[in-house]
Amino acid sequence: MKDSTAFEQQIHRIYELLEGPGAEVTWDDHVPDPDNPPRLRQIDVTVRRDGKLTFVECRDHQSRQDVTWIEELEGRRASLGADTIIAVSSSGFTDGALQKARRFGIIPRDLRELTDFEIKAWGGQVAVTLYFYQYSDLELALCFRSESVPRLNIDVVKAELKSSSAMQSLFNAAAEQLGTLNFLGEEHAGRTVKFGIRLQLLGFQLSGESVIEVEFRGNACLISKEVVSRAILAYGEPDESLRETTVETFCLGKTSIIHDANRISVFLDISEVETQPFRQFRFFRLAGHDEMDHEAIELLGIEKLWVYGDRITVQICST
């Protein structure tokens, strides 16, 4: 069995896009059992709209789902009082399961991978590019009160800086200054510019001594990384060959883009990006053949991208 949680979350994002405003779409929901209200029953995805409750149950198995699962879902609907149940299988259904679903009024859905020919005919692919600042030749001057300087050891200060949240604040401030230079344009990729900032950070201390002011300077280069599309899946009824809803997956964690006509929902997972010391994620760009309405954008893993390095010149000075 594959990562069922990721599959459920993907289906949740599909229904957030499909349902739009006015619906409450919840992943990993828990609803009370009518026969025992204190007991909550887990449902993969629920959709609430206009007083109606829909259960969306997901199966991410290697084999096609059979009659047994459909009968289990019908029992769950009767037991918990759902108005509708949608059964989503990553691997499709047996003929018997589809017949049973029609009898019970359960809505089957699956994901079918598009062929290369279908992808070319579709023409809705989106190119994803990530952009980073790569910093180099960094110099950091830390200004303390004159009476604090004799109590400081430069090697200890450097070691403390590696785990200090102040360093992230300094690079964020540098990025803000670089932003004022119109440095974020795609045409500047590969270009190196100098930056220099002076600022005071509230509560910033090293070795128990307050840092009065910081001067931070160096070089920054805008670099880009193309994210390759891995596959495109069509979501819909098992017997339908033409489907408006597609899921474009990428070779970057669980990154995917869900398409519904010209509306898209973006899930960008950058937790697995291979990064270098002093590299900072700044933005991403989407490019497609047609105009797109961005209904939702979600980022995962930004906090894992920052890597502090050793190649930085640190100086201690006094007021």
Rosetta silent file (secondary structure, phi, psi, omega in degrees, C-alpha in Angstrom):
SEQUENCE: MKDSTAFEQQIHRIYELLEGPGAEVTWDDHVPDPDNPPRLRQIDVTVRRDGKLTFVECRDHQSRQDVTWIEELEGRRASLGADTIIAVSSSGFTDGALQKARRFGIIPRDLRELTDFEIKAWGGQVAVTLYFYQYSDLELALCFRSESVPRLNIDVVKAELKSSSAMQSLFNAAAEQLGTLNFLGEEHAGRTVKFGIRLQLLGFQLSGESVIEVEFRGNACLISKEVVSRAILAYGEPDESLRETTVETFCLGKTSIIHDANRISVFLDISEVETQPFRQFRFFRLAGHDEMDHEAIELLGIEKLWVYGDRITVQICST
SCORE:     score description
SCORE:     0.000 S_00000001
   1 L     0.000  141.120 -178.198    0.000    0.000    0.000 S_00000001
   2 L   -82.347 -170.450  179.351    1.245    3.492   -0.846 S_00000001
   3 L   -73.874   94.401 -174.603    1.202    6.590    1.347 S_00000001
   4 H   -66.268  -32.545  179.971   -2.554    6.676    2.010 S_00000001
   5 H   -62.705  -45.612  178.975   -2.375    9.933    3.940 S_00000001
   6 H   -62.254  -38.831  178.992   -0.851   11.787    0.989 S_00000001
   7 H   -64.442  -44.885  177.946   -3.497   10.318   -1.315 S_00000001
   8 H   -59.979  -42.638 -179.218   -6.314   11.438    0.992 S_00000001
   9 H   -65.643  -36.470  177.106   -4.858   14.950    1.173 S_00000001
  10 H   -64.518  -43.137  177.539   -4.630   15.085   -2.604 S_00000001
  11 H   -64.776  -37.094  176.087   -8.289   14.084   -2.929 S_00000001
  12 H   -58.904  -44.536  179.555   -9.136   16.690   -0.291 S_00000001
  13 H   -65.956  -35.814  177.095   -7.460   19.390   -2.428 S_00000001
  14 H   -59.274  -46.475 -176.633   -9.361   18.164   -5.493 S_00000001
  15 H   -74.303  -27.691  171.800  -12.692   18.625   -3.731 S_00000001
  16 H   -61.207  -40.680  179.223  -11.704   21.998   -2.329 S_00000001
  17 H   -71.837  -44.626 -176.331  -11.171   23.114   -5.926 S_00000001
  18 H   -67.650  -41.224 -175.441  -14.258   21.385   -7.336 S_00000001
  19 H   -75.778  -36.485  178.417  -16.668   22.502   -4.600 S_00000001
  20 L    67.103 -161.952 -178.287  -15.502   26.129   -4.443 S_00000001
  21 L   -62.833  150.752  176.616  -17.096   28.741   -2.148 S_00000001
  22 L    93.671   -7.633  179.091  -20.053   27.771   -0.012 S_00000001
  23 L  -117.438  146.400  175.221  -18.819   24.272    0.840 S_00000001
  24 E  -107.128  110.745 -177.217  -16.910   23.079    3.875 S_00000001
  25 E  -109.861  121.576 -173.156  -14.392   20.432    2.818 S_00000001
  26 E  -126.248  129.579  174.541  -12.558   18.683    5.684 S_00000001
  27 E   -90.395  144.744  178.848   -9.768   16.129    5.571 S_00000001
  28 E    52.379   53.321 -177.269   -9.570   13.425    8.277 S_00000001
  29 E   -82.689  161.710  176.719  -12.922   14.432    9.722 S_00000001
  30 E  -133.145  120.428 -176.894  -14.628   12.807   12.709 S_00000001
  31 E  -115.144  146.883 -179.448  -18.414   12.630   12.860 S_00000001
  32 E   -70.330  143.947  175.443  -20.549   11.450   15.787 S_00000001
  33 E   -78.518  120.116 -177.724  -22.165    8.019   15.623 S_00000001
  34 L   -56.605  -29.132 -179.437  -25.978    8.585   15.764 S_00000001
  35 L   -86.134  -12.297  179.965  -26.359    5.454   17.916 S_00000001
  36 E  -155.059   73.866 -171.093  -23.552    6.493   20.282 S_00000001
  37 E   -51.299  -35.866  178.884  -22.946   10.272   19.942 S_00000001
  38 E   -63.839  -20.823 -179.509  -19.854   10.452   22.220 S_00000001
  39 E   -88.279  125.096 -179.459  -18.099    8.081   19.831 S_00000001
  40 E   -99.632  137.222 -179.689  -16.586    9.822   16.799 S_00000001
  41 E  -108.127  132.219 -177.090  -16.121    7.959   13.515 S_00000001
  42 E   -78.601  134.244  176.543  -13.225    8.840   11.198 S_00000001
  43 E  -127.359  135.494 -175.965  -14.021    9.841    7.607 S_00000001
  44 E   -58.447  -53.731  178.783  -11.276   10.510    5.037 S_00000001
  45 E  -143.237  135.726  173.506  -12.908   13.635    3.565 S_00000001
  46 E  -118.663  148.852  175.445  -16.278   15.246    4.239 S_00000001
  47 E  -126.709  122.205  177.607  -18.117   17.840    2.158 S_00000001
  48 E  -116.340  124.211  179.227  -20.868   19.915    3.772 S_00000001
  49 E  -152.497  129.895  175.686  -23.038   22.142    1.615 S_00000001
  50 L    51.627   40.894  177.197  -26.608   23.402    2.056 S_00000001
  51 L    77.715    2.531  179.571  -27.247   21.036    4.966 S_00000001
  52 E  -101.339  143.571 -178.519  -26.138   17.984    2.985 S_00000001
  53 E  -118.622  124.215  177.956  -23.264   15.730    4.109 S_00000001
  54 E  -115.609  131.983  172.467  -21.052   13.826    1.662 S_00000001
  55 E   -96.917  133.626  172.013  -18.436   11.268    2.668 S_00000001
  56 E  -116.649  108.684 -178.527  -15.425   10.855    0.371 S_00000001
  57 E  -105.532  138.640 -170.518  -13.629    7.619    1.216 S_00000001
  58 E  -120.196  143.436  173.834  -10.241    6.843   -0.343 S_00000001
  59 E  -132.900  118.997  179.325   -8.310    3.666   -1.093 S_00000001
  60 L  -111.679   72.106 -178.011   -4.696    3.854   -2.282 S_00000001
  61 L  -112.155  164.646  178.733   -4.017    0.168   -2.988 S_00000001
  62 L   -74.241  -34.363 -175.469   -2.171   -1.624   -5.759 S_00000001
  63 L   -98.723  157.739  178.785   -5.170   -3.763   -6.773 S_00000001
  64 L   -65.304  147.040 -179.028   -8.611   -2.687   -8.012 S_00000001
  65 E   -80.851  142.172 -174.223  -11.265   -2.330   -5.347 S_00000001
  66 L  -111.182 -168.863 -176.072  -13.980   -4.997   -5.285 S_00000001
  67 H   -58.164  -35.773 -174.830  -17.547   -5.481   -4.078 S_00000001
  68 H   -55.927  -46.300 -178.291  -16.498   -5.859   -0.436 S_00000001
  69 H   -65.778  -41.341  179.403  -15.382   -2.261   -0.075 S_00000001
  70 H   -60.369  -42.935  178.610  -18.519   -0.898   -1.766 S_00000001
  71 H   -64.669  -36.869  176.595  -20.710   -2.907    0.626 S_00000001
  72 H   -62.703  -40.709 -179.270  -18.690   -1.571    3.577 S_00000001
  73 H   -68.024  -38.682  176.878  -19.276    1.993    2.373 S_00000001
  74 H   -62.110  -40.053  176.785  -23.019    1.421    1.985 S_00000001
  75 H   -64.406  -37.638  178.978  -23.116    0.170    5.562 S_00000001
  76 H   -67.139  -41.514  178.408  -21.223    3.243    6.728 S_00000001
  77 H   -60.931  -46.482 -179.588  -23.647    5.583    4.956 S_00000001
  78 H   -64.285  -37.757 -176.868  -26.641    3.864    6.540 S_00000001
  79 H   -73.049  -39.454 -172.659  -25.001    3.826    9.971 S_00000001
  80 H  -103.688   -3.051  172.983  -23.765    7.440   10.033 S_00000001
  81 L    75.882   30.729  175.811  -26.514    9.120    8.013 S_00000001
  82 L   -73.490  147.742  177.067  -24.498   10.540    5.124 S_00000001
  83 L   -78.097  -35.680 -177.601  -26.478   11.859    2.164 S_00000001
  84 E  -144.289  148.535  171.785  -23.901   10.731   -0.392 S_00000001
  85 E  -126.634  131.468  174.286  -20.771    8.599   -0.477 S_00000001
  86 E  -110.640  125.273  179.799  -18.013    8.990   -3.066 S_00000001
  87 E  -103.307  117.372 -177.033  -15.581    6.060   -3.340 S_00000001
  88 E  -112.249  120.265  179.160  -12.152    7.066   -4.673 S_00000001
  89 E  -119.246  131.631  178.906   -9.705    4.344   -5.690 S_00000001
  90 L   -72.787  -18.367 -174.643   -6.197    5.039   -6.979 S_00000001
  91 L  -117.088    7.987  177.490   -6.224    1.723   -8.849 S_00000001
  92 L    88.930 -169.324 -174.347   -9.792    1.559  -10.162 S_00000001
  93 E  -134.223  154.593  170.417  -12.641   -0.907   -9.510 S_00000001
  94 L   -74.946  162.186  178.188  -13.697   -4.376  -10.567 S_00000001
  95 H   -60.621  -38.629  179.826  -16.766   -4.671  -12.810 S_00000001
  96 H   -64.966  -36.960  178.590  -18.688   -6.165   -9.893 S_00000001
  97 H   -65.880  -40.278  179.478  -17.793   -3.232   -7.663 S_00000001
  98 H   -66.083  -39.686  177.355  -19.046   -0.739  -10.263 S_00000001
  99 H   -63.877  -42.153  179.605  -22.330   -2.636  -10.635 S_00000001
 100 H   -67.206  -37.889  178.945  -22.792   -2.707   -6.860 S_00000001
 101 H   -63.028  -40.999  178.210  -21.965    1.011   -6.622 S_00000001
 102 H   -63.265  -39.830 -179.529  -24.671    1.819   -9.187 S_00000001
 103 H   -63.560  -41.278 -176.652  -27.206   -0.242   -7.239 S_00000001
 104 H   -87.425   -8.400 -177.525  -26.419    1.533   -3.952 S_00000001
 105 L    77.768   20.596  176.080  -26.034    5.005   -5.469 S_00000001
 106 L   -85.585  136.517 -174.825  -22.378    5.221   -4.437 S_00000001
 107 E   -93.804  112.712  178.726  -20.310    7.446   -6.749 S_00000001
 108 E   -87.543  143.026  177.150  -17.051    5.770   -7.910 S_00000001
 109 E  -141.658  147.085  175.383  -14.041    7.840   -8.895 S_00000001
 110 E  -144.899  178.269  178.684  -10.486    6.942   -9.902 S_00000001
 111 E  -118.958  122.754 -179.416   -7.257    8.416  -11.269 S_00000001
 112 E  -115.801  128.462 -179.085   -6.084    7.393  -14.736 S_00000001
 113 E   -74.649  132.179  179.060   -2.596    8.312  -15.987 S_00000001
 114 L   -75.498  146.996  174.038   -2.571   10.173  -19.292 S_00000001
 115 L   -78.664  166.396  177.623   -0.473    8.882  -22.182 S_00000001
 116 H   -57.973  -39.432  179.622    2.191   11.084  -23.820 S_00000001
 117 H   -64.392  -43.084  179.623   -0.171   11.643  -26.754 S_00000001
 118 H   -65.294  -36.714  179.259   -3.004   12.712  -24.424 S_00000001
 119 H   -64.126  -43.248  178.353   -0.683   15.081  -22.562 S_00000001
 120 H   -64.092  -40.016  179.538    0.321   16.817  -25.799 S_00000001
 121 H   -68.915  -32.439 -178.484   -3.311   17.086  -26.865 S_00000001
 122 H   -65.951  -50.811  175.637   -4.313   18.426  -23.445 S_00000001
 123 L    70.428   14.133 -177.778   -1.899   21.375  -23.574 S_00000001
 124 L  -103.569    9.714 -177.668   -2.582   22.415  -19.994 S_00000001
 125 L   -60.300  147.493  179.663    0.777   21.507  -18.504 S_00000001
 126 E  -118.225  131.784  175.268    2.343   24.018  -16.125 S_00000001
 127 E   -89.785  134.173 -179.304    6.094   24.602  -15.818 S_00000001
 128 E  -116.020  128.819  177.845    7.310   25.185  -12.251 S_00000001
 129 E  -128.273  130.366  175.837   10.531   27.059  -11.471 S_00000001
 130 E   -98.370  144.430  179.390   11.976   27.700   -8.004 S_00000001
 131 E  -124.796  138.673 -177.801   14.184   30.734   -7.318 S_00000001
 132 E  -132.432  156.514  164.102   16.781   31.128   -4.571 S_00000001
 133 E   -96.966  128.945  171.768   19.322   33.649   -3.353 S_00000001
 134 E  -107.177  115.825 -176.499   22.809   32.160   -3.060 S_00000001
 135 E   -93.676  148.421  178.281   24.894   34.291   -0.690 S_00000001
 136 E  -152.520  167.775  178.566   28.698   34.533   -0.733 S_00000001
 137 E    50.049   49.511 -173.522   31.607   36.651    0.579 S_00000001
 138 E   -85.973  137.109  176.970   29.628   37.339    3.740 S_00000001
 139 E  -130.888  132.417 -177.184   30.886   39.707    6.436 S_00000001
 140 E  -129.058  120.466  176.800   29.184   40.265    9.766 S_00000001
 141 E  -109.187  122.071 -179.028   30.166   43.000   12.229 S_00000001
 142 E  -106.556  121.951 -176.569   28.638   42.707   15.723 S_00000001
 143 E  -103.216  121.655  178.390   28.657   45.853   17.806 S_00000001
 144 E  -116.056  169.589  168.949   28.605   45.499   21.630 S_00000001
 145 L   -65.732  148.829 -174.618   29.043   47.916   24.512 S_00000001
 146 L   -59.074  -34.879 -179.157   32.723   48.514   25.177 S_00000001
 147 L   -72.857  -16.208 -179.702   32.554   46.817   28.602 S_00000001
 148 L   -82.326  -29.233 -171.964   31.124   43.653   26.982 S_00000001
 149 H   -57.440  -45.037 -179.340   33.955   43.071   24.490 S_00000001
 150 H   -62.552  -19.551 -178.104   36.572   41.688   26.965 S_00000001
 151 H   -89.709    2.322 -175.425   34.057   39.041   28.063 S_00000001
 152 L  -105.151  142.139  173.514   33.574   37.688   24.533 S_00000001
 153 L  -115.227  122.808 -172.643   35.372   34.866   22.744 S_00000001
 154 H   -60.492  -36.778  179.784   35.130   35.080   18.947 S_00000001
 155 H   -67.640  -38.626  177.822   35.047   31.284   18.486 S_00000001
 156 H   -66.710  -41.511  179.291   32.230   30.925   21.021 S_00000001
 157 H   -60.872  -43.833  179.513   30.315   33.771   19.336 S_00000001
 158 H   -62.405  -40.672  179.485   30.646   32.077   15.931 S_00000001
 159 H   -64.950  -39.242  179.772   29.373   28.795   17.353 S_00000001
 160 H   -68.188  -33.150 -178.864   26.352   30.517   18.934 S_00000001
 161 H   -61.583  -31.173 -176.625   25.500   32.272   15.670 S_00000001
 162 H   -61.237  -32.349 -178.156   24.900   28.914   13.950 S_00000001
 163 L  -107.416    7.775 -177.262   21.849   28.221   16.102 S_00000001
 164 L   -84.725  133.013  176.784   20.693   31.802   16.585 S_00000001
 165 H   -67.021  -17.104  179.396   17.351   32.826   15.085 S_00000001
 166 H   -62.465  -30.436 -179.636   18.905   36.264   14.544 S_00000001
 167 H   -63.846  -40.291  176.983   20.768   34.900   11.520 S_00000001
 168 H   -62.659  -38.913  177.928   17.505   34.136    9.754 S_00000001
 169 H   -62.578  -38.858 -179.838   16.352   37.682   10.554 S_00000001
 170 H   -65.913  -44.395  179.951   19.546   39.079    9.024 S_00000001
 171 H   -69.300  -32.740  174.859   19.149   37.141    5.789 S_00000001
 172 H   -63.846  -40.762  178.855   15.468   38.110    5.615 S_00000001
 173 H   -66.496  -38.467  176.699   16.472   41.756    5.946 S_00000001
 174 H   -63.095  -41.450  179.558   19.104   41.287    3.226 S_00000001
 175 H   -63.529  -37.023  177.423   16.469   39.719    0.972 S_00000001
 176 H   -62.796  -42.693  178.580   14.179   42.710    1.540 S_00000001
 177 H   -64.556  -42.361  178.324   16.925   45.073    0.448 S_00000001
 178 H   -61.688  -32.892  177.969   17.641   42.955   -2.620 S_00000001
 179 H   -63.785  -31.049  178.948   13.943   43.105   -3.426 S_00000001
 180 H   -72.158  -14.688 -179.896   14.118   46.896   -3.668 S_00000001
 181 L   -90.617   10.984 -176.889   16.756   46.493   -6.408 S_00000001
 182 L    54.706   42.123 -174.624   14.225   44.756   -8.695 S_00000001
 183 L   -87.554   -9.351 -173.443   16.423   41.692   -8.370 S_00000001
 184 L   -86.281   -2.826 -179.869   13.576   39.172   -8.422 S_00000001
 185 L   -66.811  144.407 -177.293   12.902   39.339  -12.128 S_00000001
 186 H   -58.108  -29.788 -177.316   13.468   36.094  -14.034 S_00000001
 187 H   -70.196  -11.924 -179.214   15.874   37.889  -16.351 S_00000001
 188 H   -92.305    1.607  179.777   18.267   38.425  -13.418 S_00000001
 189 L   -57.345  129.131 -178.257   18.870   34.691  -12.836 S_00000001
 190 L    91.895   -8.442 -179.246   22.628   34.124  -12.586 S_00000001
 191 L   -87.989  139.581  179.196   23.388   37.755  -11.842 S_00000001
 192 E  -108.924  133.962  176.872   25.353   38.658   -8.683 S_00000001
 193 E  -131.543  159.498  177.835   24.801   41.904   -6.756 S_00000001
 194 E   -93.481  151.568  173.998   26.202   43.372   -3.544 S_00000001
 195 E  -138.612  159.010  176.495   24.129   44.177   -0.468 S_00000001
 196 E  -160.007  127.624 -178.216   24.819   45.881    2.835 S_00000001
 197 E  -135.033  152.624  170.776   22.538   46.520    5.799 S_00000001
 198 E  -128.040  131.132 -179.602   22.779   47.937    9.320 S_00000001
 199 E  -157.817  165.254  175.845   20.081   47.124   11.842 S_00000001
 200 L  -114.219  133.619 -179.705   19.223   46.520   15.468 S_00000001
 201 L  -111.381  120.856 -177.159   17.580   43.285   16.567 S_00000001
 202 L   -62.885  127.551  175.639   15.454   43.430   19.684 S_00000001
 203 L    75.510   11.096 -178.020   16.676   41.064   22.394 S_00000001
 204 L   -77.067  117.809  179.539   19.666   39.807   20.358 S_00000001
 205 E  -131.271  148.017  173.412   22.318   38.459   22.734 S_00000001
 206 E  -135.201  130.788 -176.774   25.480   36.406   22.321 S_00000001
 207 L    53.887   33.349  177.506   27.362   34.876   25.265 S_00000001
 208 L    79.514    3.756 -179.152   24.963   36.723   27.543 S_00000001
 209 E  -110.752  139.624 -178.184   25.917   40.127   26.115 S_00000001
 210 E   -75.178  133.908  174.825   23.513   42.380   24.195 S_00000001
 211 L   -89.003  116.676 -175.151   24.289   43.084   20.540 S_00000001
 212 L   -75.983  -42.076 -177.651   23.695   46.806   20.044 S_00000001
 213 E  -154.406  153.348 -179.944   23.888   46.894   16.242 S_00000001
 214 E  -127.576  135.324  170.455   24.709   44.584   13.342 S_00000001
 215 E  -116.022  126.798 -173.062   26.307   45.362   10.010 S_00000001
 216 E  -132.021  125.693 -179.114   25.826   42.653    7.391 S_00000001
 217 E  -146.747  162.929 -179.743   27.167   42.721    3.849 S_00000001
 218 E   163.882 -159.545  179.233   28.113   40.399    1.017 S_00000001
 219 E  -117.602  153.331  176.530   27.053   39.179   -2.423 S_00000001
 220 E  -138.593  138.088  178.675   23.869   37.487   -3.591 S_00000001
 221 E  -123.169  132.904  177.444   23.156   35.588   -6.803 S_00000001
 222 E   -85.438  119.428  179.036   19.673   34.689   -8.044 S_00000001
 223 E  -120.299  155.164 -176.916   19.606   31.025   -9.103 S_00000001
 224 E  -125.287  156.260  177.604   16.761   28.954  -10.501 S_00000001
 225 E  -139.152  119.922  177.048   15.742   25.290  -10.422 S_00000001
 226 E   -78.465  136.948  177.546   13.299   23.735  -12.881 S_00000001
 227 E  -104.781  122.499 -172.389   10.868   21.217  -11.391 S_00000001
 228 L   -85.896  135.537  175.233   10.115   18.356  -13.787 S_00000001
 229 E   -72.473  132.359 -176.001    6.582   17.074  -14.304 S_00000001
 230 E   -95.006  -43.733 -177.749    6.419   13.367  -13.446 S_00000001
 231 E  -164.785  160.462  175.860    2.937   12.317  -14.584 S_00000001
 232 E  -126.285  125.156 -177.991   -0.546   13.657  -15.252 S_00000001
 233 E  -111.394  139.010  177.002   -3.561   11.858  -13.830 S_00000001
 234 E  -100.235  127.039 -177.517   -7.164   12.342  -14.922 S_00000001
 235 E  -104.013  131.065  177.692   -9.711   12.269  -12.082 S_00000001
 236 E   166.948 -158.118 -179.027  -13.310   11.242  -12.697 S_00000001
 237 L   -70.038  138.236 -177.265  -15.736    8.421  -13.401 S_00000001
 238 L   -56.193  -34.493 -176.028  -14.031    5.099  -14.207 S_00000001
 239 L   -87.474   -4.898 -176.673  -15.933    4.632  -17.483 S_00000001
 240 L   -94.781  125.850  178.201  -15.336    8.174  -18.756 S_00000001
 241 L   -84.463  -29.526  178.925  -12.310    8.715  -21.012 S_00000001
 242 L   -98.764  120.382 -177.297  -12.732   12.520  -21.138 S_00000001
 243 L  -133.599  131.853 -179.103  -12.243   14.196  -17.767 S_00000001
 244 L   -77.151  -29.785 -175.956  -11.961   17.891  -17.014 S_00000001
 245 E   -91.858  124.804  179.748  -10.170   17.450  -13.688 S_00000001
 246 E  -130.028  153.909  178.494   -6.496   16.503  -13.885 S_00000001
 247 E  -122.207  114.297  178.528   -3.688   16.188  -11.344 S_00000001
 248 E   -95.155  119.301 -178.750   -0.207   17.105  -12.526 S_00000001
 249 E  -105.344  155.733 -173.233    2.484   15.573  -10.291 S_00000001
 250 E  -132.498  158.629  178.539    6.138   16.626  -10.090 S_00000001
 251 L   -81.321   60.464  178.891    9.517   15.203   -9.109 S_00000001
 252 L  -155.912   88.422 -178.785    9.615   17.260   -5.925 S_00000001
 253 L    56.840 -128.842 -179.882    8.189   15.579   -2.830 S_00000001
 254 L  -104.337   24.010 -179.103    4.390   15.581   -3.002 S_00000001
 255 L   -58.872  133.930  177.467    4.178   18.636   -5.277 S_00000001
 256 E  -155.143  156.741  173.917    1.081   18.648   -7.487 S_00000001
 257 E  -127.367  123.447  178.560   -1.165   21.001   -9.431 S_00000001
 258 E   -97.432  128.673 -178.830   -4.862   20.220   -9.727 S_00000001
 259 E  -110.718  133.616  168.875   -6.584   21.553  -12.851 S_00000001
 260 E  -133.815   96.088 -169.809  -10.320   22.096  -13.284 S_00000001
 261 L    58.682 -121.767 -179.282  -10.703   23.818  -16.662 S_00000001
 262 L   -97.341   11.153  178.030   -8.717   27.073  -16.208 S_00000001
 263 E  -100.554  135.893 -179.577   -8.801   26.911  -12.404 S_00000001
 264 E  -132.330  153.503  173.023   -5.827   25.434  -10.554 S_00000001
 265 E  -124.646  126.122 -172.865   -4.856   24.532   -7.007 S_00000001
 266 E  -109.650  128.995  171.779   -1.112   24.392   -6.286 S_00000001
 267 E  -120.995  109.291 -175.546    0.566   22.284   -3.600 S_00000001
 268 E  -108.092  112.212 -178.419    4.301   22.988   -3.551 S_00000001
 269 E  -104.718  102.321 -178.142    6.350   20.616   -1.380 S_00000001
 270 L  -106.342   17.924 -178.721    9.907   21.951   -1.096 S_00000001
 271 L   -68.839  -20.029 -177.565   10.839   19.916    1.972 S_00000001
 272 L  -107.804   12.735  177.913   13.019   17.618   -0.140 S_00000001
 273 L   -67.480  130.228  175.231   14.885   20.255   -2.154 S_00000001
 274 L   -77.202  118.877 -174.288   18.628   19.667   -2.035 S_00000001
 275 L  -119.179  172.440 -178.500   20.075   22.929   -0.828 S_00000001
 276 L  -121.847  161.501  175.214   23.482   24.460   -0.138 S_00000001
 277 L   -57.270  140.463  177.659   24.849   26.572    2.735 S_00000001
 278 L    62.746   34.763  174.632   23.670   30.192    2.593 S_00000001
 279 E  -113.311  132.953 -172.400   20.931   29.460    0.048 S_00000001
 280 E  -127.757  122.219  176.473   17.521   31.038    0.654 S_00000001
 281 E   -68.459  134.219 -177.272   14.260   30.179   -1.096 S_00000001
 282 E  -118.389  -47.312 -178.184   12.572   33.343   -2.362 S_00000001
 283 E  -164.918  171.930  174.539    9.730   32.590   -4.788 S_00000001
 284 E  -133.247  159.264 -177.872    8.405   30.272   -7.470 S_00000001
 285 E  -129.814  137.085  175.654    6.977   30.864  -10.924 S_00000001
 286 E  -112.078  136.122  179.205    4.268   28.993  -12.836 S_00000001
 287 E  -135.835  126.578  178.610    4.063   29.175  -16.611 S_00000001
 288 E  -135.329  172.635 -179.145    1.365   27.635  -18.807 S_00000001
 289 L   -71.790  -32.502 -175.891   -0.015   27.999  -22.303 S_00000001
 290 L  -118.663  165.178  175.289   -3.266   29.572  -21.125 S_00000001
 291 L   -67.449  145.050 -177.069   -4.320   31.984  -18.406 S_00000001
 292 L  -130.519  141.069  171.926   -5.026   30.320  -15.074 S_00000001
 293 E   -95.575  117.463 -178.172   -7.075   31.297  -12.045 S_00000001
 294 E   -85.081   99.716 -178.133   -5.117   30.378   -8.916 S_00000001
 295 E   -77.155  -32.530 -178.603   -7.800   29.186   -6.522 S_00000001
 296 E  -156.439  142.528  175.202   -5.378   27.959   -3.829 S_00000001
 297 E  -135.116  125.903 -179.481   -1.619   27.861   -3.197 S_00000001
 298 E  -129.660  131.971  179.514   -0.092   25.851   -0.349 S_00000001
 299 E  -111.332  138.706  177.793    3.615   25.613    0.530 S_00000001
 300 E  -128.923  131.338  170.310    5.178   22.827    2.560 S_00000001
 301 L    94.473   12.655 -179.377    8.692   22.622    3.974 S_00000001
 302 H   -59.012  -38.091 -176.325   10.004   26.199    3.751 S_00000001
 303 H   -65.027  -17.441 -178.570   11.491   25.913    7.242 S_00000001
 304 H   -89.687   -4.429 -174.103   13.685   23.002    6.090 S_00000001
 305 L   -85.198  -20.268 -174.466   15.375   24.940    3.307 S_00000001
 306 L   -82.524  126.467  177.235   17.609   27.182    5.363 S_00000001
 307 L  -129.026  117.017  178.074   21.148   25.876    5.916 S_00000001
 308 L   -85.105  140.485 -178.954   23.680   28.011    7.793 S_00000001
 309 L  -116.117 -174.536 -176.989   27.342   27.520    6.852 S_00000001
 310 L   -98.181  -19.500 -171.885   30.784   28.296    8.228 S_00000001
 311 L   -83.721   76.249  177.014   32.139   30.567    5.502 S_00000001
 312 E  -146.373  132.817 -179.578   31.303   33.917    7.002 S_00000001
 313 E   -85.931  123.066 -178.093   33.701   36.525    8.385 S_00000001
 314 E  -114.959  131.909  178.708   32.654   37.663   11.875 S_00000001
 315 E  -127.008  138.895  176.427   34.027   40.759   13.576 S_00000001
 316 E  -105.281  129.933  178.350   33.405   42.052   17.089 S_00000001
 317 E  -135.523  173.124 -176.849   33.427   45.822   17.641 S_00000001
 318 E  -129.522  159.181  177.978   32.334   48.221   20.362 S_00000001
 319 L   -79.755    0.000    0.000   30.373   51.455   20.601 S_00000001
